[in-house]
Amino acid sequence: MQGNIQTRLATLDLAHIWHPCTQMKDHERLPIIPIKKAKGIYLYDFNDRGYIDCVSSWWVNLFGHCNDYINAAVKSQLDNLEHVILAGFSHEPIITLSKRLCEMLPQPLNKCFYADNGSSAIEVALKMSFHYFRNLKENRNLFLSLSNSYHGETIGTLSVGDVSLYKETYASILLKTLRTDVPTTQFGDYANALETLETKLKEHGEKICAFILEPLIQCAGNMHMYNKEYIKEAVKLCKKYGIQIIFDEIAVGFGRTGSMFALEQCDVVPDYLCLSKGISGGYMPLSVVITSDSIYDVFYAPYSTYKAFLHSHSYTGNTLACAAANAVLDIFQHDNIIEKNKHLSLFMQKEFEVLRESHRVMNMRICGMVVAFEVMTEKERPNILIFEEGLKRGLLLRPLGNTIYFMPPYIITQDSISYVVKSLKEIIELLQE
Ligand SMILES: Cc1ncc(COP(=O)(O)O)c(C=O)c1O
């Protein structure tokens, strides 16, 4: 009976839903998995089968599903105010959240502009940077980004991205942008990458509004981890040309890289910091671009001078999402999460070490609460195979090509980490056959 519900829902789903990031034809063979409920690191289907959420449901979940504390905060908010237009009106959760975020960040990051998803935050930052120079009567209309970068899948964000899987199809309708090489390693030499940047800047520096980058980890770019020293030096070079800096911490913000924000490790204060995903603990869509008063002031004028910065979404700064975000910040504070994650990260590093024994495993790397490695195999579409084998073992894994990564909610236990590693070992062995 229960099994029938699972199958019936899966069939109905395929009749009416076109899923993201999916070749739907694959689901002629692969069943869609309707999820009935979730608790902590586990998702449960209608057969009560549990799956460990090894990818934090697309890198958004920080403190587990149906977290009691966040649930209570959202429920309590729900009885007072669910949503209100953010133009001309405001609400307490967003005011509290903005103050708290600005207090956590280095000066002069002091002004929050909200949207409702990661791509929109990037669009905001790009437009704001372009508009800033326009208001100053400086003619800059190019953006610079790193090779292998991913900033979203709207037309604007694809234009600054570089992952061909998403970008190639739309190349002819994208904005003209510039690309410079990302350093190839996490700890190695980055002189060549800096040299390429310098050449680009000499040629185009005065035309560039902003340099946009994902600090420390290019997540959708196969979890590429690169040298943080490069970031510091690259920012210095850009500053010589008056170029603004956009940090896309949509995936890495809120503790993923080991510090609350990756910027702390890079020792850089960007002009725009873009946050989303973990901000609401994985509960609701929310994003924010945090910038400085000095940038804000360039837009602050009588309407006849500069009409305003116009970028609005209906659900911008949703009240329930902000209530969830405040609860997330409470948990960070009360439970000393960044310190606890240091121990968890060390444990992950130690456990994953065993996988290196397989000659198929290459480039094992870790940064905070993200572990990744490549698995060398002749098998076609290894990501699908690994996904299926993961399901059999009660794991939700979503490899990027042949890159397997583990990016769990921070509440995962050591025992569960060991179970994931043991299962991965079995899966990698299967890939050798
Ligand atoms: C670094 C980065 N920027 C932007 C985005 C886009 O965010 P969203 O999927 O919420 O539009 C993502 C999504 O994975 C991301 O990883």
The ligand as an SDF file (V2000), in Angstrom:
LIG
                    3D

 16 16  0  0  0  0  0  0  0  0999 V2000
   28.3260   30.2430   -6.2690 C   0  0  0  0  0  0  0  0  0  0  0  0
   26.9020   30.2730   -6.7000 C   0  0  0  0  0  0  0  0  0  0  0  0
   26.3870   31.4320   -7.1350 N   0  0  0  0  0  0  0  0  0  0  0  0
   25.1020   31.5400   -7.5250 C   0  0  0  0  0  0  0  0  0  0  0  0
   24.2670   30.4460   -7.4910 C   0  0  0  0  0  0  0  0  0  0  0  0
   22.8380   30.5820   -7.9450 C   0  0  0  0  0  0  0  0  0  0  0  0
   21.9630   30.4630   -6.8650 O   0  0  0  0  0  0  0  0  0  0  0  0
   20.4510   30.0080   -7.1320 P   0  0  0  0  0  0  0  0  0  0  0  0
   20.4950   28.5840   -7.5370 O   0  0  0  0  0  0  0  0  0  0  0  0
   19.7620   30.2110   -5.8080 O   0  0  0  0  0  0  0  0  0  0  0  0
   19.9170   30.9040   -8.1920 O   0  0  0  0  0  0  0  0  0  0  0  0
   24.7670   29.2190   -7.0580 C   0  0  0  0  0  0  0  0  0  0  0  0
   23.9110   28.0210   -7.0480 C   0  0  0  0  0  0  0  0  0  0  0  0
   24.3400   26.9060   -6.9200 O   0  0  0  0  0  0  0  0  0  0  0  0
   26.1150   29.1290   -6.6570 C   0  0  0  0  0  0  0  0  0  0  0  0
   26.6610   27.9750   -6.2530 O   0  0  0  0  0  0  0  0  0  0  0  0
  1  2  1  0
  2  3  1  0
  2 15  2  0
  3  4  2  0
  4  5  1  0
  5  6  1  0
  5 12  2  0
  6  7  1  0
  7  8  1  0
  8  9  2  0
  8 10  1  0
  8 11  1  0
 12 13  1  0
 12 15  1  0
 13 14  2  0
 15 16  1  0
M  END
$$$$
